[in-house]
């Protein structure tokens, strides 16, 4: 599922331009692993850095993590590249709409990009419900 996203600062001229975000599976379900694939492009040669991810549920901050960029994509990265991050969500994750903000920082802690997008966590896993009913 491709989601709509926006740059956190629409006036900023980021060194890394994100073109697409794909979330698999969608909708997201608690207790399952979800993969976020982010297609991006840069004119720089990225040899390291980090992704800083913050997630909000309603108005509550519920998750923060910093991830080594080179664990999520091949480094050095330049031109077109894909960041792929998989996350196993707890089984008790509340259903509803979440907002994820991701900042990409270089090795000097300078911001390369900042995006924000919403995603939903379903009320239940349809595949488990179908298996239970058979």
Secondary structure by P-SEA (a helix, b strand, c coil): cbbbbbcccccccccccccccccccccccccbbbbbbbbbcccccccbbbbbbbbbcccccccccccccccccccccccbbbbbbbbbbcccccccbbbbbbbbbcccccccccccbbbbbccccaaaaaaaac
